[in-house]
């Protein structure tokens, strides 16, 4: 948990933050959206199915007007876990 400042209100909150070490062998930033989706399809972490995390990562920022084309393309490659 890290302290963050909310952009809309300036309020301080504690939040889960995810970071990636792009130099780590497990980091694969050059994957195509299809390859990314294939890896995510069967993956699960301590916070749940990775496909659900992917869809939340696509949906929640989009609701605020923030779009990440690569995330949107990867999310489009597979349905959420409950729909698979």
C-alpha positions in Angstrom: 0.0 0.0 0.0 1.3 3.4 -1.0 -0.1 6.9 -0.2 -1.6 8.6 -3.2 -3.3 11.9 -3.9 -6.6 11.8 -5.8 -6.6 14.1 -8.8 -10.2 15.2 -8.5 -10.3 16.1 -4.8 -6.7 16.2 -3.7 -7.6 13.8 -0.9 -4.8 11.4 0.3 -5.6 7.7 0.3 -3.6 4.5 0.6 -3.7 2.3 -2.5 -2.3 -0.9 -4.0 0.3 0.0 -6.6 1.7 -2.3 -9.2 5.1 -1.8 -10.7 7.1 -3.6 -13.3 10.8 -4.1 -13.5 11.2 -4.1 -17.3 14.7 -5.5 -17.0 13.4 -8.7 -15.2 13.4 -11.8 -17.3 9.7 -12.3 -16.4 8.8 -9.0 -18.0 7.7 -9.3 -21.6 6.8 -5.9 -22.9 7.2 -6.7 -26.6 4.3 -9.1 -26.8 1.5 -8.6 -29.3 -2.0 -8.1 -27.9 -2.8 -11.7 -28.9 0.3 -13.1 -27.1 -0.5 -11.0 -24.1 -4.1 -12.3 -24.0 -2.9 -15.9 -24.3 -0.6 -15.5 -21.3 -3.3 -13.8 -19.3 -6.0 -16.3 -20.1 -4.8 -19.0 -17.7 -2.9 -16.9 -15.2 -4.1 -16.2 -11.6 -2.5 -14.3 -8.8 -3.2 -13.6 -5.1 -5.8 -10.9 -6.2 -7.7 -13.2 -8.5 -7.8 -14.1 -12.2 -5.5 -12.1 -14.4 -8.1 -11.8 -17.1 -10.4 -10.0 -14.6 -7.5 -7.7 -13.7 -6.9 -7.0 -17.4 -10.6 -6.1 -17.9 -10.6 -3.8 -14.9 -7.5 -2.2 -16.1 -9.2 -1.5 -19.4 -12.6 -0.5 -18.0 -11.9 1.7 -15.0 -9.5 4.2 -16.6 -11.7 4.3 -19.8 -14.6 5.3 -17.6 -12.5 8.4 -16.6 -11.7 9.1 -20.2 -8.2 7.5 -20.1 -7.6 5.0 -22.9 -4.6 2.7 -23.4 -4.9 1.2 -26.9 -2.6 -1.8 -26.1 -4.7 -2.7 -23.0 -7.9 -2.3 -24.9 -6.6 -4.6 -27.7 -5.5 -7.2 -25.3 -8.8 -7.1 -23.4 -10.7 -7.5 -26.7 -8.9 -10.9 -27.3 -10.5 -12.7 -24.4 -13.7 -12.6 -22.4 -13.7 -11.9 -18.6 -13.3 -15.1 -16.5 -17.0 -15.5 -15.8 -17.8 -15.5 -19.5 -15.0 -17.9 -20.7 
